[in-house]
Amino acid sequence: MAPIPGSGLAKGLAVTLRTMTRKSVTEQYPEAQPDLPPRTRGVIGLFEENCTVCMLCARECPDWCIYIDSHKETIPAAAPGGRERSRNVLDRFAIDFSLCMYCGICIEVCPFDALFWSPEFEYAETDIRDLTHERDKLREWMWTVPAPPALDPGAEEPKELATARKTAEKLAAQQRSEAAEATGHAAPPAAPASSGTASHADEQARAAEGPTRPHGDSPQQTDRPRPTDRRQEGRE
């Protein structure tokens, strides 16, 4: 059957009419800011204190848009007779966002968590050369990085927090002992054992004093009196 002339135009006009009767959902940007998810790839922030100038991010970048300059610095020995150490000092860290493809490889390969994603996206420039952000500008983007999501209630404590807590407790105990020695008082005694622990220790002591049952015999065989030899009784 041949199509009716003008049927395609009628279908298109019907779609237009249905769309015209619906309510518009256009957001009035920039008056109304968009509600972006926290993992939005907007701009990259630099946490300079964690950077060790390992150059992994610059080597792995597919666009070669990361520029890093550094120099080595000699650290004197901490103790007499010790060896001097050398470390890398960061001089320049820049990212050219006119070349960046926002793949996130630099953030993934960073072994010391020095680079982070920020959802900020309003950094357009009239001059393309201003899209090269130096480390001071990258440092400012760190203030816009959202906090990491909370862990599940049943999740294990991160090893970093556990290590930091143990170190803090050890340092606090050392400071208390030094303060006690300085004032001439003895350190507070350790907390006494609980009643449950004491009763458990008493049970273990009683078990050690009592006779032990052979492993090879069952309870019936051990508790039953052994038969005597009649020939031995006649000799006696």
Residue pairs with C-beta under 8 A, 6 or more apart in sequence:
27 34
30 122
36 42
36 119
36 121
37 119
38 119
38 146
38 149
39 117
39 119
40 117
40 119
40 121
41 102
41 104
41 117
42 117
42 118
42 119
42 120
42 121
43 97
43 117
43 118
43 120
43 121
43 123
43 133
43 141
43 144
44 95
44 100
44 106
44 107
44 115
44 116
44 117
44 118
44 138
44 141
45 115
45 116
45 117
45 118
45 138
45 139
45 140
45 141
45 142
45 144
45 145
46 93
46 114
46 115
46 135
46 138
46 139
46 141
46 142
47 113
47 114
47 115
47 116
47 139
47 142
48 90
48 93
48 114
48 135
48 139
50 112
50 113
50 114
51 90
51 93
51 112
51 114
52 88
52 112
52 114
53 68
53 70
53 88
53 89
53 90
54 111
54 112
55 68
56 109
56 110
56 111
57 66
57 68
57 105
57 106
57 107
57 109
57 110
57 115
58 64
58 66
58 67
58 68
58 106
60 105
60 106
60 109
61 105
61 106
62 101
62 103
62 105
63 99
63 100
63 101
64 99
65 95
65 96
65 97
65 98
65 99
65 100
66 93
66 94
66 95
66 96
66 106
67 92
67 93
67 94
67 95
67 96
68 90
68 92
68 93
68 94
69 90
69 91
69 92
70 88
70 89
70 90
70 91
70 92
71 88
71 89
71 91
72 86
72 87
72 88
72 89
73 86
73 87
73 88
73 89
74 84
74 85
74 86
75 84
75 85
75 86
75 87
76 84
77 83
77 84
77 85
90 135
92 134
92 135
93 134
93 135
93 138
94 132
94 133
94 134
94 135
94 138
95 132
95 133
95 138
96 131
96 132
97 123
97 131
97 132
97 133
98 128
98 131
98 132
104 117
106 115
107 115
107 116
107 117
116 142
116 145
117 145
118 141
118 142
118 144
118 145
118 146
119 144
119 146
120 141
120 144
123 131
123 133
125 131
133 141
151 158
176 187
176 188
177 187
180 186
180 187
180 188
193 201
213 219
213 222
214 222
